[in-house]
Amino acid sequence: MADTIDYPQLALDDQICLPLYATSRAVTRRYADLLSEVGLTYPQYVCLLALWDADAPLAVGELGARVHLDSGTLTPLLKRLEQAGLVTRTRDAADERRVRISPTERGWDLRAQVADVPARLVAGLGVTEGDARTLRSLLDRLLTGLEAPAR
């Protein structure tokens, strides 16, 4: 059996990956619990948030970039949202290859039902709202660094 002293950089308690992974899974589970009340999955919720934020219908690629999902994951998710009557998918008049996504009236109405989800989530995290904002800022910086081209 190898001695851990030989590789102190591999000590589990010093790794950033495990708490990020475990926290991501726990937060996603918490969202799933909160969103089950309205019949949404976490990825569906995130897509709706992006659509509600947009000034105009988003192309599938634009939506995917915004929510960090590839089209293979996004397409079936959007089909389910469309079947639920929450979004419409229409061909772009200027470019028939592009599909634009927009919330339906029912999709817009759902905002009121999930408006308390962010506060309920933060309340269950065991951190202050200020801590949550700081964490969000750090995670944004981390994601930007990870998505930047390798040097």
C-alpha positions in Angstrom: 0.0 0.0 0.0 1.4 3.4 -1.0 2.1 6.0 1.6 -0.1 9.1 1.3 2.9 11.2 2.4 4.4 10.6 -1.1 1.4 12.4 -2.8 0.1 15.0 -0.4 -1.5 16.9 -3.3 -3.9 14.0 -3.7 -5.4 14.2 -0.2 -9.2 14.0 -0.7 -9.9 16.7 1.9 -7.7 19.2 -0.1 -9.5 18.7 -3.4 -11.9 21.3 -4.8 -13.6 18.8 -7.1 -15.4 16.8 -4.4 -17.2 19.6 -2.5 -18.1 21.2 -5.9 -19.5 18.0 -7.2 -21.3 17.0 -4.0 -22.7 20.6 -3.5 -23.9 20.7 -7.1 -25.8 17.4 -6.7 -27.3 18.5 -3.3 -28.4 21.9 -4.7 -29.9 20.3 -7.8 -31.8 17.8 -5.5 -33.1 20.7 -3.4 -34.3 22.5 -6.6 -35.9 19.3 -7.7 -37.9 19.1 -4.5 -39.0 22.7 -4.7 -39.9 22.5 -8.4 -41.8 19.2 -8.2 -44.7 21.2 -6.8 -45.2 22.7 -10.2 -44.1 19.7 -12.3 -40.8 21.1 -13.5 -37.3 19.6 -13.5 -34.3 21.6 -12.7 -33.1 21.9 -16.3 -36.6 22.9 -17.4 -36.6 25.6 -14.7 -33.2 26.9 -15.8 -34.4 27.1 -19.5 -37.5 29.0 -18.5 -35.5 31.4 -16.4 -33.3 32.1 -19.5 -36.4 32.6 -21.7 -38.1 34.9 -19.2 -34.9 37.0 -19.1 -34.7 37.3 -22.8 -35.9 40.3 -24.7 -37.1 38.1 -27.6 -37.4 34.5 -28.5 -34.1 32.6 -28.3 -32.6 30.3 -30.9 -31.9 26.9 -29.5 -28.2 27.5 -29.8 -28.5 30.8 -27.9 -30.5 29.1 -25.2 -28.1 26.3 -24.9 -25.1 28.7 -24.5 -27.0 30.6 -21.9 -27.8 27.5 -19.8 -24.7 25.5 -20.6 -26.6 22.6 -22.2 -25.8 21.0 -25.6 -28.5 20.6 -28.2 -28.7 16.8 -27.6 -29.8 17.5 -24.1 -31.8 20.6 -24.9 -33.9 19.4 -27.8 -35.8 16.7 -25.8 -36.1 19.0 -22.9 -37.7 21.7 -25.1 -40.0 19.1 -26.7 -41.3 18.2 -23.2 -41.8 21.9 -22.3 -43.7 22.3 -25.5 -45.9 19.3 -24.9 -46.6 20.7 -21.4 -47.8 23.9 -23.1 -45.0 26.1 -21.6 -43.0 27.1 -24.7 -43.4 27.3 -28.4 -40.8 26.3 -31.0 -41.0 28.1 -34.3 -38.8 28.3 -37.3 -36.9 31.5 -37.7 -38.5 33.4 -40.7 -35.1 34.7 -41.7 -33.3 31.3 -41.4 -35.5 28.2 -41.6 -32.6 26.1 -40.1 -33.0 28.0 -36.8 -35.7 27.2 -34.2 -36.7 30.0 -31.8 -38.1 29.3 -28.4 -40.5 31.5 -26.5 -42.7 31.0 -23.4 -46.4 30.6 -24.0 -48.9 32.5 -21.9 -49.0 29.5 -19.6 -45.2 29.6 -19.5 -45.2 33.2 -18.5 -47.9 32.6 -15.8 -45.7 29.9 -14.3 -43.2 32.6 -13.2 -45.6 33.7 -10.4 -45.7 30.1 -9.1 -41.9 29.7 -8.9 -41.1 33.3 -7.8 -40.3 32.1 -4.3 -38.0 29.3 -5.3 -34.8 31.3 -5.1 -35.5 32.6 -1.6 -36.7 29.2 -0.4 -33.5 27.6 -1.8 -31.2 30.2 -0.1 -33.1 29.8 3.1 -32.3 26.1 3.2 -28.6 26.5 2.4 -27.4 27.6 5.8 -25.8 30.8 4.4 -26.8 34.4 4.3 -28.1 36.1 1.2 -24.8 38.0 1.1 -22.9 34.7 1.3 -25.0 33.4 -1.6 -24.2 36.4 -3.7 -20.5 36.1 -3.0 -20.7 32.4 -3.8 -22.4 33.2 -7.1 -19.7 35.7 -8.0 -17.0 33.2 -7.2 -18.7 30.4 -9.2 -19.1 32.8 -12.2 -15.4 33.6 -12.1 -14.6 29.9 -11.8 -16.8 29.0 -14.7 -15.4 31.8 -16.9 -11.9 30.5 -16.1 -12.8 26.9 -16.9 -14.5 27.9 -20.2 -11.6 30.0 -21.3 -9.2 28.5 -23.9 -6.4 26.5 -22.3 -3.1 28.4 -22.1 
